[in-house]
Structure formats: C-alpha cells, structure tokens
Amino acid sequence: FLTVVCGSTTATIVAYFVVRKQRAINRELDRTAEELRHQAKLTQLAAEVANAVATGGTVRAVLQSCSEAMVRHLDAAFARIWTLNEQENVLELQASAGMYTHINGSHRRVPVGQFKIGLIAQERKPHLTNSVIGDPRVPQQAWAKRAGLIAFAGYPLLVDHRVVGVVAMFAKQELSAELLRALASVANVLAVGIVRKHGEELAYRMAAILQSSEDAVVGESLDCRILSWNPGAEKLFGFSAEEAIGQDMQILVPSEELERLRTNLEQIGRGE
C-alpha cells in the first residue's frame, strides 16, 4: 500500500485505483449478464423441445422444429436428427436446420456402424469434440476448414438402452460443458418423443384400417368387456358402437364358448 503526500498526486492515484476497480466490477457484471443470457437460451431450448414433442404433428415436423430450436438457442452452424429404421438397420435423416436444410443429401440414409453418425448409434455413446480439424471421425477436413467448423456433438437417442435415432450438431465455437449437458438432456426428450410419436402414428394408421375394414374387429378387456367396435362389427352383429361398447362379450359369444373365452383371457392376463 503506497501513500503519497502530495495532494494532487494522491488524488490521481486514488482515481486510478477507483477506475480500475470500477472496470473490474463492470467486467464481472458483463460476465454475469452473459451467463444469464446463456442460461436463458438453454432454458428456452428445453421448453421449446418439450413443447414440440408434446404437441401434435408428424415425427418429421416435430423433429424439424427441434432442430431449428437447437440452431437458434445453441448457436449451432447446423443441426440434424435421424431416426432408426430397425428393419433395415439404417438411420434416416428426418430434420436439418442451419447451414443445411435439405434432407436428401448423402447423409439421408446412414447405415448403423458407418461414418460418425452410424458409429454413435452402434456404440450407443456420444461423440463430442472441440477440435473438428484433426478429428478422424470427420473425414471432410477441407470442407470443415472452409465452413469454419470448430466443434461437434452427437448423441444417440436411447430409450431403455434401445437406439431410436441420433441427434448431432456442428458449431463455429467451442461447446461448453454446460451446453453439452443441456444437449444431452434434449437428446433424452427427443428419444422419448420419437417413440411416442411413432406410437401415435401407428395408432392412427391402425384406427384408419379398422374403420375401413369390412371385417368385424372387436376389442375387449381382460374382464370380457367390449372396448372397441368397428363398422364391420356393426354390419355383422347388428349393434351400433354405442350399444355394444361397455357390454359383456356374452352378447356375442355362445354360452357354451363363454367359459373358454374367460379362461383364455385369464391366461393372457397372466402373460401366457
């Protein structure tokens, strides 16, 4: 600590230290404000993804909204989401946002186990790097340099250890640990959302098939109550859906077969 006797010199030194202190405070305030803005972006991303998954729409439409949110809130150069075609063991590109929005390019179908995306699915592990240049899993090094890409993050989309897709993004700046944690959380929401949306689409297709079928298709509970009744059943049995649903199956099944039906349903209930 230095004390200078001369008044004017003392005032100058005091002013100097006051200015330095104020600049340090301003830098800290700026840093805090930036951190708050960054946290707000991550929070908004999580909210948008959860909202997109919860609302109606096809798998492709929902995932496109999510990829656009990733670009917007994570400052990604581009983001893509694939879903797994289990029958062919191929990842199919469903959404792309940022620098590239087309989904019909060379990465439209990626076999599991091939290229960086297919390896993520095969290994069921994320691939994260802040050094795209030099990363052996990014063979297009000249392209990465031209595009100014620095970081890559790819996550498998897992539900009960089962792969349902892959989400990946490139960025022109390093990805922080906080951002990667947020992206991992988004991957979990996407995985559950994909399974849910596929289930909804299957249910819609089945409902359409049942409604258009001329065959009688009747759904029943394990306690022999009628749960569903299609137009084919109306034609065959003569009851409307309003009349049949909720009734006991005994209105359809001959009395000599009813006990066998109940026994079969008990076996189904026990998982047999």
N, C-alpha and C positions, 0 to 999 in steps of 0.2 A: 504494500500500500504506500503510495507516494503522496506526500503533502508538499505543495509548492507555496511559498509565502506570498509571492507576487499575486495581487488580486486578479488582474486581467488574465494572467497565465492560468491561475487556479480555475477561473470561470470557464476558460477554454477547455481545459482537461475534463472538468465536470461535464460540460456539454458533450464532449466527445464520447465519454462513457455512457451518458444518457442516450445518445443517438445509437450507440452500439447495442445497448440493452433493448431499446425500442425495436431495432431491426431484428434482433433475435426473437422478440415477442411476436413480431409480425410474421416472421418465417414460421414460427410454431403455430400461429393462428391459421396461416395459409395451409400448412401441412394437415392440421386438424380438419379444416374445411374440405380439403381434397379427400381425406379419408372418409368423411361423412358422405360426400358425393358418391364416392366409390361404393360404400356400403349401401347407399340408397339404390344404386343401379343393380346391385346383386339382389337386394330385397325385391325390387320391381321385377327382375328377371324371374325369380322363383314364383312370384304371384302370377305373372303372365303365363308361364308354362303350366302351372297348376290349373289356371282358369281355362286355358286352351284344351287341356286334357279332359276337363270336367264337362265342357260344353259339347253340343252335337257337332256332327261333321264326320267326314271320312278320315281314315288314318292319314292319308296323304295331306289333306287340308290341315289337319291338326298339327302334323309334324312340320309343315311349311311355316305355320305361324310360330312354332317353337324355334325353328332355325333362324327366322328373321329376328326374333327377340334376342337370341344369342348374339347375333351380329350387332344389334343396336345397343345392348347393355354390356357386352364384354369387349367391345371394340375389336371384334374379330374381323380378319380380312375376308374370310368366308367360313361358313359352317354347313355341314351336311349330316343327314341322318339316313341310315339304311335300316331295313327290316329283313329278318331272315326268312327265306323261303326254305322251310325244313325239308320238303320233298326233294328239292334239287341241291340242298346244302349250299345255297348261294345267297349272298347279301344283295338286296335290290334297293337302289337309291330311290328314296321317296321324297326328299326335300333338299333344297340347296339355296342358300342366300348369301349375299355379299358380292364379292368379285364375280362369282359364277352362279347363275341362277338356273342354268339348264340341267336337266336330269337325264339326258340322252347321250352323254359322252362316254368316254372309255371306262369310267367308273360306275356306269349304270348297273352292271352286274359283276360282283366281286366274289369269286369262289372262296369259301372258308379255307383259311390256311395260306392264301396267296396275297401278296402285297401287304402293306402295313395295315390296311383295314381288315383284310381276311385273317391276318395273324392275331389281331386284337380279339376277334371273335373266337378263334381257335384256342388261344391261350387263356381267354377269359380274364385278361389283365389289361389295365390301361397302358397306353404308351404316351409318355409325357417328355417333352424336351424344350429347352430354351435355346437350343443350338441346332436349328434345322440344317444349316450349312455344315456338312460333315456327318450328319446322321445317316447311317447306312440304310435305314428304312425309308429314306426319302431319296430315291434314285434320281429324280429330276432336279439335280442340283443347279443346273444352269437356269431352269425355269424359276426355282426358288429365289435365286440371286436377283434375277430381273424383277420379280414381284416384290422384293424386299421382305421376304418372309423370315421371321426370326424364331417363332415358337409354334409348337404343335401339341395338341392334346386330343387324345382319342380314348373313349371309354366303351367297354362292352355294356350292352343293355341286358341286365340279368334279372330274372325272376325265379327265385328258388334254384339258383345255380344253373338255370337254363337260359341260353343265349336267345334273345329275341331280336337283336339288332346291334348297331354300333352308331355312336354319335362322335363326330370329330370336328375340330376347328383349327385353322391356321391364324396366326396373329403377326403383326409387324412390330410387336414389342414383347418383352418378356412377360410371362404369366406368373403372377404372384401365387404363393401358397394359398392365400385366402380365396383367390379367384378359382383355383383348381378345386378347392373344397366345395365351392358353390357349384361348379360344373359337375362334380361327382354327384351332388345332391340332385341336380337337374336330370342326370342320367338315370337315377333311380325312379324319379317321377315319370320320365319318358317310358321306361321299361314297363312299369305297371300300366301306364296309359295305353301302350301298344296292345298289350294282352287284352285289356278291357275293350278297346275299340274293335279288335278282331272278333271278340266275343259278341259285341253288339251287331257287327255286320253279319256274322254268321246267323245270329238270331233273326235279323231282318230277312235274310235270304230264306231261312227255314220257314218263317211265317208266311212269306210270299208263296213258297212251294206248297205249303199245307193249304193255304187259302184257295189256290188254283187247282188243287188236286181233285179229281173226281172220286178217288178212293176215300173211304171213311177213315179218318185219323182221329183217335180219341186219346186224350191224355188223362191219366188217373194218378191219384195219390196212393201211398202205401196202405191207407186205410180204406181203399176201394171207392173213394170219392172222385167224381168226374171233374177234371180241371180245365180241359180244353175240348173244343167241339168244332170241327171244320164244316164247310158247306157240304162236303161229300157225306159226312155223317148225318146231316140234316136230311139229305135226299134218301139215304138208305134206311134210316131208322124212323124218320118222320117227326122227330122232336127238333125244335129250334134250339139254338145255343142257350138262350135264356131259360128254356125249360129244362135242359139237360145238365148244365154246369151246376155242380154242388150236390147233385143226386148220387145215390149209391149205384154202383155198377150192376146191381141186381136188376135194374130196369132193362139191361141189355143181355145179361148172361143167363142162360138156362139154369134153373135151380140145381140140377144135377152137376153142373160145372162150377157153381159159385164157390164151393168149399175148396176146390182145386185152385181156383184163382186166388183166394185168400192165402192159401198155403204158399203159392208161388211168390206173392207179394211179401210175405214174411221172410222168405228166403232171400229175396232181393234186398230187403231192409237189413239183413244180417251180412250183406256183402257177398252172398253166394251166387 
